[in-house]
């Protein structure tokens, strides 16, 4: 029961939101002297939908019926986004009317003036148009819902790096980050990703945290991702969601399946005597409040990086897996060549190939390629999400080809 209780609780939160929507709509209609809508049929329809949603979640998760879970997930998001969209719109409309039209009686006398009978008053214009406002966020929500449930794309790019060993020229790296395998992202979605990766023959697969949220799926997910055929192997690091749900089962599962989970440690891959060092950085989240990192996380990341580099033996080229991209700010002095990160999801709203929130958080490196001196970072928007709403910021699997910059 506990494995789907959070989603059911999440759905039930919509009941008071729905009630507030109807309450505000009723107030707005009263302001416009409109006949009240009959609320009973809306309540009945809404609660039938809620019940279907909860039944779909319960049955689908309990018996692992994948074909049932996908439409249930879509229905769940329609309920959430439509309710939130209309609530926000109605609140704006309601307070707008309250602030600007308290003197309605005085304006009404002007409307009845014979000299103004053929003119459109400010109130008439608002009266005709203001109820369209909820359609705007609902349309955006529909776009976000569509993109949120769209297939994960393979995003191909090439990085030119001068320290890359000659024998690793044209190294093709695939990165999976922030899959959040659970209710909205299922094993079928991961299987599709695995099949797509096997079509393009990647050399190295790197997983940078927040891999599985529902630990019931953890063993199957690891076995599934191990099917990706690579030349040099598959390596993973931890994210904050691994700590939310308990890091010990994750460490145990990766160990049982013989898949390296790098937490403050590193190892090397070799080709004809030349090596690349790959290290995983720990995440600053701690389930114990007494140890939880608050404020600036860069000192924690730097200490983790120092620990991970202790096993470095002058192999030259370094790749760092860090769930948090802020590590770029401190990694240059350690001669790091490439950092792969996630965590941000790109804010899940993009503009012109960057996060819409880029200018607000310039030091968080939200989405895309960044560089400080010789250190290159790529922050992915993520292969999945725990909340499937995206606008112009699609889910992605970065496919990065490394070329030696002569």
C-alpha positions as CSV (number, residue, x, y, z in Angstrom):
1,X,0.0,0.0,0.0
2,X,2.8,2.4,0.9
3,X,4.3,2.3,-2.7
4,X,1.3,4.1,-4.2
5,X,0.1,6.1,-1.2
6,X,2.0,9.3,-2.1
7,X,0.3,9.4,-5.6
8,X,-3.2,8.8,-4.1
9,X,-2.6,11.5,-1.5
10,X,-1.4,13.8,-4.3
11,X,-4.7,13.1,-6.2
12,X,-6.9,13.7,-3.1
13,X,-5.3,17.2,-2.6
14,X,-7.2,18.1,-5.8
15,X,-10.6,17.8,-4.0
16,X,-10.3,21.1,-2.0
17,X,-8.7,22.8,-5.0
18,X,-11.7,21.8,-7.1
19,X,-14.0,23.1,-4.5
20,X,-12.2,26.5,-4.5
21,X,-12.4,26.6,-8.3
22,X,-16.2,26.3,-8.1
23,X,-16.5,28.7,-5.3
24,X,-14.5,31.4,-7.1
25,X,-16.4,30.8,-10.4
26,X,-19.7,31.2,-8.5
27,X,-18.5,34.5,-7.1
28,X,-17.4,35.7,-10.5
29,X,-20.7,34.8,-12.1
30,X,-22.6,36.5,-9.3
31,X,-20.5,39.7,-10.0
32,X,-21.6,39.6,-13.6
33,X,-25.3,39.0,-12.6
34,X,-25.2,35.6,-14.4
35,X,-27.4,32.6,-13.5
36,X,-25.6,30.3,-11.2
37,X,-24.4,27.1,-12.7
38,X,-25.6,23.8,-11.3
39,X,-22.7,22.6,-9.3
40,X,-24.0,19.1,-8.5
41,X,-23.2,17.5,-11.8
42,X,-19.7,19.0,-11.8
43,X,-19.1,17.5,-8.3
44,X,-20.4,14.1,-9.4
45,X,-18.2,14.1,-12.6
46,X,-15.2,15.2,-10.7
47,X,-15.5,12.6,-8.0
48,X,-16.1,9.8,-10.6
49,X,-12.8,10.9,-12.3
50,X,-11.0,10.9,-8.9
51,X,-12.2,7.4,-8.1
52,X,-11.2,6.1,-11.6
53,X,-7.8,7.7,-11.1
54,X,-7.2,6.1,-7.7
55,X,-8.5,2.7,-8.9
56,X,-6.2,2.8,-11.9
57,X,-3.2,3.7,-9.7
58,X,-4.0,1.0,-7.1
59,X,-4.7,-1.9,-9.6
60,X,-1.9,-0.9,-12.0
61,X,0.8,-0.6,-9.3
62,X,-0.3,-3.7,-7.4
63,X,-0.4,-6.0,-10.3
64,X,2.2,-4.2,-12.5
65,X,-0.3,-3.7,-15.4
66,X,1.8,-1.3,-17.5
67,X,-1.0,-0.6,-20.1
68,X,-3.3,0.6,-17.4
69,X,-0.7,2.8,-15.6
70,X,0.1,5.0,-18.6
71,X,-3.5,6.3,-19.2
72,X,-4.0,6.6,-15.5
73,X,-0.8,8.7,-15.3
74,X,-2.2,10.9,-18.1
75,X,-5.6,11.2,-16.3
76,X,-3.8,12.1,-13.1
77,X,-1.9,14.9,-14.7
78,X,-5.0,16.3,-16.5
79,X,-6.7,16.5,-13.1
80,X,-3.7,18.2,-11.5
81,X,-3.0,20.7,-14.3
82,X,-6.5,21.6,-15.1
83,X,-7.4,22.3,-11.4
84,X,-4.2,24.3,-10.8
85,X,-4.7,26.3,-14.0
86,X,-8.2,27.3,-13.3
87,X,-7.6,28.0,-9.6
88,X,-4.8,30.4,-10.5
89,X,-6.8,32.1,-13.2
90,X,-9.9,32.5,-11.1
91,X,-8.0,33.9,-8.2
92,X,-6.5,36.5,-10.5
93,X,-9.9,37.4,-12.0
94,X,-11.6,37.5,-8.7
95,X,-9.1,39.9,-7.1
96,X,-8.9,42.0,-10.3
97,X,-12.7,42.5,-10.1
98,X,-12.6,43.3,-6.4
99,X,-9.9,45.9,-6.8
100,X,-11.0,47.7,-9.9
101,X,-14.7,47.5,-9.9
102,X,-15.8,48.3,-6.3
103,X,-17.4,51.5,-7.7
104,X,-19.6,49.5,-10.1
105,X,-22.8,51.3,-9.2
106,X,-21.4,54.6,-10.3
107,X,-20.3,53.1,-13.6
108,X,-23.6,51.4,-14.1
109,X,-25.4,54.8,-14.2
110,X,-23.1,55.8,-17.0
111,X,-24.0,52.8,-19.0
112,X,-27.6,53.8,-18.8
113,X,-26.9,57.3,-20.0
114,X,-28.6,57.8,-23.4
115,X,-25.4,59.5,-24.8
116,X,-23.4,56.4,-24.1
117,X,-25.8,53.7,-25.1
118,X,-23.9,52.7,-28.2
119,X,-20.5,52.7,-26.6
120,X,-18.6,49.8,-25.0
121,X,-17.8,50.5,-21.5
122,X,-14.8,49.2,-19.6
123,X,-17.0,46.9,-17.6
124,X,-18.7,45.6,-20.8
125,X,-15.3,44.8,-22.3
126,X,-14.1,43.0,-19.2
127,X,-17.4,41.2,-18.9
128,X,-17.1,39.8,-22.4
129,X,-13.4,38.9,-22.2
130,X,-12.2,38.1,-18.7
131,X,-13.7,34.6,-18.5
132,X,-11.4,33.6,-21.4
133,X,-8.4,34.0,-19.0
134,X,-8.5,30.5,-17.6
135,X,-8.1,29.1,-21.1
136,X,-4.6,30.5,-21.4
137,X,-2.9,28.6,-18.6
138,X,-5.0,25.5,-19.5
139,X,-3.7,25.7,-23.1
140,X,-0.1,26.0,-21.8
141,X,-0.8,23.1,-19.4
142,X,-2.0,21.0,-22.3
143,X,1.2,21.6,-24.2
144,X,3.2,20.9,-21.1
145,X,1.3,17.7,-20.5
146,X,1.8,16.6,-24.1
147,X,5.6,17.3,-24.0
148,X,5.8,15.7,-20.5
149,X,4.5,12.4,-21.8
150,X,6.4,12.5,-25.1
151,X,9.2,9.9,-25.8
152,X,12.7,10.7,-24.6
153,X,14.9,11.9,-27.4
154,X,18.5,11.1,-28.1
155,X,20.3,14.4,-28.2
156,X,23.5,14.1,-30.2
157,X,26.4,16.6,-29.8
158,X,30.2,16.7,-30.1
159,X,32.7,18.2,-27.6
160,X,36.3,19.0,-28.6
161,X,38.6,18.6,-25.7
162,X,42.3,19.0,-25.9
163,X,43.4,16.6,-23.1
164,X,41.5,13.7,-24.6
165,X,43.8,10.7,-25.1
166,X,44.3,9.8,-28.7
167,X,43.1,6.3,-28.3
168,X,39.8,7.6,-27.0
169,X,39.2,9.9,-29.9
170,X,35.5,9.7,-31.0
171,X,34.5,8.2,-27.6
172,X,30.7,8.1,-27.6
173,X,29.1,8.7,-24.2
174,X,25.4,8.2,-23.3
175,X,24.1,9.9,-20.2
176,X,21.0,8.9,-18.3
177,X,20.0,11.3,-15.5
178,X,16.8,12.0,-13.6
179,X,14.8,9.1,-15.0
180,X,12.7,9.0,-11.8
181,X,11.4,5.6,-12.6
182,X,8.1,5.3,-10.8
183,X,4.4,6.1,-11.6
184,X,4.9,8.6,-14.5
185,X,7.9,6.9,-16.0
186,X,7.7,3.1,-16.3
187,X,9.9,0.2,-17.2
188,X,8.5,0.2,-20.7
189,X,9.9,3.7,-21.1
190,X,13.3,2.5,-19.9
191,X,13.1,-0.4,-22.3
192,X,12.6,2.0,-25.2
193,X,15.6,4.0,-24.1
194,X,17.7,0.8,-23.9
195,X,16.6,-0.3,-27.4
196,X,17.4,3.2,-28.8
197,X,20.9,3.2,-27.3
198,X,21.6,-0.3,-28.7
199,X,20.9,1.0,-32.2
200,X,23.7,3.6,-32.0
201,X,26.5,1.6,-30.4
202,X,27.6,3.8,-27.5
203,X,31.1,3.3,-25.9
204,X,30.2,4.3,-22.4
205,X,27.0,4.7,-20.4
206,X,27.0,7.1,-17.4
207,X,24.1,7.4,-15.0
208,X,24.1,10.6,-12.9
209,X,21.5,10.1,-10.2
210,X,17.8,10.0,-9.5
211,X,17.5,6.8,-11.4
212,X,14.6,5.0,-9.7
213,X,12.1,6.5,-7.3
214,X,10.0,3.3,-6.8
215,X,12.4,0.8,-5.3
216,X,10.0,-2.0,-6.2
217,X,11.3,-1.5,-9.8
218,X,15.0,-1.0,-8.8
219,X,16.3,-4.6,-9.6
220,X,14.4,-4.8,-12.8
221,X,15.6,-1.4,-13.9
222,X,19.3,-2.2,-13.2
223,X,19.0,-5.5,-15.1
224,X,17.3,-3.7,-18.0
225,X,19.9,-0.9,-18.2
226,X,22.7,-3.5,-18.2
227,X,21.4,-4.7,-21.6
228,X,22.9,-1.6,-23.1
229,X,25.9,-2.8,-25.1
230,X,29.0,-0.7,-24.4
231,X,32.7,-1.0,-25.1
232,X,33.9,0.3,-21.7
233,X,31.0,-0.3,-19.4
234,X,28.2,1.4,-17.4
235,X,28.9,3.5,-14.3
236,X,26.5,5.4,-12.0
237,X,26.5,8.1,-9.3
238,X,23.9,9.0,-6.7
239,X,21.4,11.9,-6.7
240,X,19.2,13.4,-4.0
241,X,16.3,11.1,-4.7
242,X,18.5,8.1,-3.8
243,X,18.8,9.7,-0.4
244,X,15.1,10.6,-0.1
245,X,14.2,7.0,-0.2
246,X,17.3,5.5,1.4
247,X,20.7,5.1,-0.1
248,X,21.4,1.6,1.4
249,X,19.0,-0.4,-0.8
250,X,20.4,1.4,-3.8
251,X,24.0,0.5,-2.9
252,X,23.0,-3.1,-2.2
253,X,21.1,-3.4,-5.5
254,X,23.9,-2.0,-7.6
255,X,26.4,-4.3,-5.8
256,X,24.2,-7.4,-6.3
257,X,23.9,-6.6,-10.0
258,X,27.7,-5.9,-10.3
259,X,27.1,-2.4,-11.7
260,X,29.6,0.2,-10.3
261,X,27.9,2.9,-8.2
262,X,30.6,5.6,-7.7
263,X,30.0,7.6,-4.5
264,X,33.1,9.7,-3.6
265,X,35.3,7.2,-5.6
266,X,36.6,6.7,-9.0
267,X,38.2,4.1,-11.4
268,X,39.8,4.1,-14.8
269,X,39.0,2.7,-18.2
270,X,41.9,1.8,-20.5
271,X,42.6,1.6,-24.2
272,X,46.1,0.5,-25.5
273,X,47.8,1.9,-22.4
274,X,45.9,5.2,-22.3
275,X,43.4,5.8,-19.5
276,X,40.4,7.9,-18.6
277,X,39.5,8.4,-14.9
278,X,35.8,8.4,-14.1
279,X,34.7,9.5,-10.6
280,X,31.3,9.9,-8.9
281,X,30.5,12.7,-6.5
282,X,28.2,12.3,-3.5
283,X,25.0,14.3,-3.2
284,X,24.7,16.9,-0.4
285,X,21.3,15.8,0.7
286,X,21.2,13.9,3.9
287,X,18.1,12.1,5.3
288,X,19.3,12.9,8.8
289,X,18.4,16.5,9.5
290,X,21.5,16.9,11.8
291,X,23.7,16.2,8.8
292,X,21.7,17.9,6.1
293,X,23.6,20.4,4.1
294,X,21.9,23.8,4.1
295,X,22.9,27.0,2.2
296,X,26.0,26.8,0.0
297,X,26.6,23.2,-1.1
298,X,29.9,23.9,-2.9
299,X,32.2,23.2,0.1
300,X,30.5,19.8,0.3
301,X,30.9,19.1,-3.4
302,X,34.6,20.1,-3.2
303,X,35.3,17.8,-0.3
304,X,33.5,15.0,-2.2
305,X,35.6,15.7,-5.3
306,X,38.8,15.7,-3.2
307,X,37.8,12.3,-1.8
308,X,37.0,10.9,-5.2
309,X,40.3,12.0,-6.7
310,X,42.3,10.2,-4.0
311,X,42.3,7.1,-6.2
312,X,43.5,9.1,-9.2
313,X,47.0,8.1,-10.3
314,X,47.9,10.6,-12.9
315,X,45.8,9.0,-15.6
316,X,45.3,12.3,-17.3
317,X,41.8,12.9,-18.6
318,X,39.1,13.1,-15.9
319,X,35.3,12.7,-16.2
320,X,33.2,13.6,-13.1
321,X,29.7,12.4,-12.5
322,X,28.0,15.0,-10.3
323,X,24.3,15.1,-9.9
324,X,24.5,18.8,-8.9
325,X,26.0,21.0,-11.7
326,X,27.2,23.7,-9.2
327,X,30.4,21.7,-9.0
328,X,31.6,23.5,-12.1
329,X,32.4,26.6,-10.0
330,X,35.1,24.8,-8.0
331,X,36.3,22.0,-10.3
332,X,38.6,24.0,-12.7
333,X,41.4,24.2,-10.1
334,X,41.4,20.3,-10.0
335,X,42.0,20.1,-13.8
336,X,38.7,18.4,-14.5
337,X,38.1,17.9,-18.2
338,X,34.4,16.9,-18.4
339,X,31.5,17.0,-15.9
340,X,28.1,15.4,-16.5
341,X,25.3,16.6,-14.3
342,X,21.5,16.6,-14.0
343,X,19.2,17.5,-11.1
344,X,17.7,20.7,-12.5
345,X,15.5,19.2,-15.2
346,X,16.3,22.4,-17.1
347,X,13.5,24.0,-15.0
348,X,11.3,21.9,-17.3
349,X,10.5,25.1,-19.3
350,X,12.9,26.2,-22.0
351,X,13.5,29.1,-24.4
352,X,16.0,29.0,-27.3
353,X,17.7,25.9,-26.1
354,X,18.3,27.1,-22.5
355,X,16.2,27.0,-19.3
356,X,13.7,29.8,-19.0
357,X,15.2,30.4,-15.5
358,X,18.8,30.7,-16.7
359,X,19.0,34.5,-16.0
360,X,17.6,34.0,-12.5
361,X,20.1,31.3,-11.5
362,X,23.2,31.9,-13.7
363,X,25.5,29.9,-11.3
364,X,23.3,26.9,-11.2
365,X,24.1,25.9,-14.8
366,X,20.5,24.7,-15.4
367,X,20.6,23.2,-18.9
368,X,23.1,22.7,-21.6
369,X,26.8,23.1,-22.2
370,X,29.0,25.4,-20.0
371,X,32.7,25.9,-19.8
372,X,35.1,27.5,-17.3
373,X,38.7,27.6,-18.7
374,X,39.4,24.0,-19.8
375,X,36.6,22.4,-17.8
376,X,33.4,21.5,-19.7
377,X,30.1,20.8,-18.1
378,X,26.9,19.4,-19.6
379,X,23.7,19.6,-17.6
380,X,21.0,17.4,-19.0
381,X,17.3,18.3,-18.8
382,X,16.8,14.7,-17.7
383,X,15.5,11.4,-19.2
384,X,12.3,11.6,-17.1
385,X,10.6,13.5,-14.3
386,X,8.6,13.1,-11.1
387,X,6.1,15.7,-12.4
388,X,5.6,15.3,-16.2
389,X,5.1,18.9,-17.3
390,X,7.5,20.4,-19.9
391,X,7.4,23.3,-22.3
392,X,10.1,23.6,-24.9
393,X,12.4,21.6,-22.6
394,X,12.0,17.9,-23.7
395,X,13.3,14.9,-21.9
396,X,16.7,13.8,-23.4
397,X,19.4,11.3,-23.4
398,X,22.6,13.2,-24.2
399,X,24.8,11.3,-26.7
400,X,28.2,13.1,-26.5
401,X,31.0,12.3,-28.9
402,X,34.4,13.4,-27.6
403,X,37.0,14.5,-30.1
404,X,40.6,15.4,-29.4
405,X,41.2,19.1,-30.0
406,X,44.6,19.2,-31.6
